[in-house]
Amino acid sequence: MYFCSNSFVPQGRLVFEKLKSLASKGVKLRVAVNAPQSQPEDTQELQQSGAEVREVHMSALTGGIVHTKLWAVDQKHVYVGSANMDWRSLTQVKEVGLAVEDCSCLAQDVARVFDVYWSVGGANGSLPPYWPARLSSAPPQLSTRGRTDDLDAILSVINDARQFIHVSVMDFLPLSQFSKPPSFWPPLDSALRAAACTRGLQVRLLVSCWPHSPAAMFVYLQSLLVLKRPPLDCDVQVKVFTVPSTSEQMKIPFARVNHAKFMVTDRVVYIGTSNWSEDYFTQTAGVGLVVNQTGSEPGQETLRTQADQIFLRDWTSQYSTDLSVDQTDACPLAYS
């Protein structure tokens, strides 16, 4: 979680100035930020305006980073989603998140997750004791007793689906991405294969193409598509989403990408902060939220239906292209 202002981007500057003004209004601002920071000037400026900032050295604890993106406000309001606290998330990166207002039970649980990071970032950083849980979280080292592991939450959503599973995630890879040598990690891949081939569900997977996409991802995804062939005839489709860029936009680092991480089934919606590869669930700090509104009246608009509308909009857009089994240039921008 980090802030990065840019004087040339009014949206980022507006949010940043609002945060700086909170102390003068008697509002307490605490920021837990991954360490080391690549651009500490912004958090230093926040500190000078009265904010409390703690650096969380996840690398020393798990070997990963703080990849969580959440807000907890007044024990009442919540934001959880894919957006970093960065001007690019407002203007250059496609994000999906959930804002919940006037829900104290959820806000209090989000605050508890934040308190984990705050404790770890302290002078003698340690994990707090047991508390009840609503959000799922990762990695296991930061998930106290009673809290659902993020991977378990995702697998539960997949296994609960009865008709379809729609996934939009930047990276999907049954491997570790950052540890060397890479290790094979099949839980999510196997769950989707089982859903399509043994339970007859429709599985649609939308991934991203940008300069930081691992080329190996598309080969593994093609192995999923092989399942469509007779006699299996599994209902699996994969598309690649590319955000268009001008020559000037291409110069902006870590931008112009579909950064969303969410899943919709015929029953629930899951919104998370992690990409779907091993490191994000075993080393990196992240959270996820499952919204179950199966008790709603038929035809009533719910968060699940809204999320599926977003997925289908992206799935059918001009920026999404089908991945085929024999394709060798699925993402020309990808790195090897």
N, C-alpha and C positions, 0 to 999 in steps of 0.2 A: 504494500500500500504506500503510495508516494504522491507528492504534489510536484508539479513542474509548471511554472507559469511562463508565459511568453508574451512580451509586451506588444507583439504584433498580432496576437490573436485575442480579440476582445472577449470571447467566451471564457477562455482560461483566466484572463486577467480579472474578469468580473467575479468569478467564483473565488479566486485567490483573495481579492480585496474584501469580499464578504467575510471570509474566514478570519482575516486580520482584524476586522472590526468587532468580532465577537466579544473579546475581553473588555472592550470599552462599554459593552452593554451588560456586563456581569455574567456572560455565558462562558462556561469552562470548556476549553477545547483541548482534547488529548489526541495525539497522533502516534500510532505505532507504525514504524517504518522499517522496511528491510535494511539490513546492514551488510556490507558497506553501501552508502548512498553514492550514486554516480554524480548527482547534482545536489549537494547539501545546501546550496544557497537558499532555496525556497523554504526548507524547514527551519533554517537558521532565522530567516525573516519572520516566520510564524512565531518562533520562540521570542524574538524581540518584541512582538506585538502582544505577548502574554500567553501563548500556547505552551502546553507541555508536550515534549517530543521525546520518545524513547526509540532507540535503535534496537532491533531484534536480530540477534546473531544466530539465525537458524542454521547456518552452515556448521557452527560448532556443536549444535545439538543433534541435527539429523543429516547434515550434508546438503540440505536444500535451501530454499529461500521462503520468504513470506510472499505468497502469491494471492493471498486473500484480498478481496475488495468488498468492504462492508462499512456501513455507517450505522451508528446507534444514537438516537437523539431523544433526550429527556425521558428515557425509559418508555417511550410511546411510539416512536417512528423508526423505520428501518429501511435501509437499502442494501440489497445483495445482488451482485451481478458480475459481468465480465469487465466492466470499465475500470481501468486504472485511474487514479486521481491525477490526471494529466490532460493538458490542453488538447492533445491529439485524440483523446477519447471523445471529445466534444466536436471535433471538426474533421478528423482524418481517419478514424477507425470505426468500423461498424460494431456496435455493442448491443447486448440485450441484458436488461436487469429488471429487478422487481422492487418497487417502492411500496411500502405498506405503512399506512397512517393509522394512528389511534388503535394500536394493537399491543397492549402492554406485555402480554405473555410472550409474544415473539420478540419484542424489543428487549425484554429483560434477558432472554436467552442469547440474543446477538451480543448484548453487552457482556455476558459471561464469556463468550468466545473471545471478545476483545480483551477481557481481563486476563485471559491466558497469555496473549501476546504481551500485554503490559507487564505481567509478572516475569515472563521470560526475559523481557528487555530491561529489568531492574538491575541494580548494582550486584545483587547476589541472585541472579535470575533463577527461578525454579517454577515448577508446575504447581498450580493451586490444587486443593483437595477436591473430593467428589462433589458434584452438583447434578441436579436433574437436567435433562437435555431435550431439545426439539430439533435444532439444526444438526446436520451431519457435518463431520469435519475430518481433515487429514493433516498430517500423517498420524498413524496410531499413537505415536509418542505424545502428541498434543491432545488426544481424545481421551478425556477423563472417563472414569467408570460411569456408565449410564448414557453416554453419548454414542450415537450410531456412527460407525466409521463411514466415510464418504463413499468408498467403494461398495460397501454393503448396501448403502442406500440406493445407489445406481442399479446394482444387481437386483435388488428387490423391486424396483420400478420395472425393469425389463421382464422379470419373472411374473409380475402381476398383470402385464398387458394381455389383452384377449384378442385384439384385432390388428393393431398396428403399432409400430415404434418409429418415431421420427426423431433423428438426432442431428443437431447442428453443433459442430465443434471444430475449432481451428485445426487441431492435430488429433489423429486417431492412429495409434501404433501399438501393436502387441509386443513392445520392446521397451527397454529403458532408453531414454534419449540422451541423457547426459553423463551417465556412469560408463566407464570403460573397463573391460570390454562390455558391450551391451548384453543384457540378459533377456531371455524370452519371457514374456509376461502375457499369458492368454486369457485372463478372466473375462474381460469385456468382449473380446473377439469371440470367445467360445459361447458366451451368453447370447450374442446376436445370431450366431450360426444356429444355435439350438432353437431360438425363437422362430427363425425363418424355416428351418428344415424339419424340425420335429413337432412344432406346434402350428405351423402353417400361417404365421403372422407376416404381414407386410412390413419389411424393414427398409427404411430410407435413411441414407447417411449423407450429410452435406459437410464437406471439409473445405479447407481454404487453400488457396495458392498464393504464395508471396515469396520473397527471397529467402525467408527463414523456414520454409516448408521442407521437411526431410524427404528426399527423393524416395527413400525406402518405403515411406507411407503408402505411396500410390501402388507399389508392387504388392504389398500386403492387401490393400483394398481390392486389387484385381483378383486376388485369390478368393475373396468373398464372392465376386461376381461369377466365378466358375460354378458356383452352386446353382446358378440359374439353369444350367444345362440339364437335358434329360439324362437319366430318369429322375433326377432329384427335383428339378423344376421349383427350386426355392425362390420365393418372392423377395429378392434383394436388389436394390438399386443404389448406385453411388453417383453423386454429382460433385463437381469441383466449382467453388465460388471464387471468382477473381474480381477484386475491386479495381475499376479502371483508374489509371494514373496518367497525368501529364508528365512531361519531362521534369518540370519543377517539383511536382509532388513526389516523384521518385527519389528526390534528394532528401526528403524528410525521413530520418531513421525510424524504424519500427512503426510504420504507418501504412495506410492503404491496404487494410486486410479486414476480413470478417472475423472478428475476435470472439464471437458469441460461444457460449458453452451451455446448451440447454437440450432437454429431451422432452418430447410430448408423446404420450400414448393415448389410447382411447379412454383411459381412466384418470391419469394424473399428469402433472407437469413437474419436471425437475429443472431448477435453475442453479448453476454452479459457477465456480471460479477456476476450475482446473481443466486443462487439456487431458485427453484420454490416452495417457501413456504411463508407464510404471512410476517414474520419478515423482509425478504429481500426487500420487497416492501413498507413496512410501517414504518420501523425504521432504516434500514441499507442503507448506501450510496452505490450506484451502478450505472452503466451506461449500455446502450445498443445501438447497431448500426444496423439499417435496411438498407440493400443494395438492391435496386430495379433496375434490368437491363432488364426489360421486353421489352425494345425497341431494344434489341440486335438481330442480325441476327440469324435465325434458325441454330442450330448446332454449333454456336460460343461458345467457352469455356468462362464461366463467373465465378465470385466469387460464385454465387449460385450453379453452376454445380460442382465446385471444392469442396464446402462444402458438397454437397450431396454425392460425391465420398468418402469423409472422413467418413460420416455417414454410408454409405453402407459397407465400408471396416470394420468398427467396428462392425456393425450389423451382418455381416456374419463371423466374426472372431471366432477363437476357444475360445476366452475369454468371449464371450457372450452366455448366456444360456436363453432359453425360460422360462418365468414365467407362471405357470399354476394356475388355479383357486383354486385347492385343495392343493397346495404345502405348507408345513409348514417349510421348511428349505431353502427358497429362498436365504437367506444370513446368513449363520451360524455365521458370524462375527458381525452381527448387534447387537446394544444394545437395551434393552427394555425401 
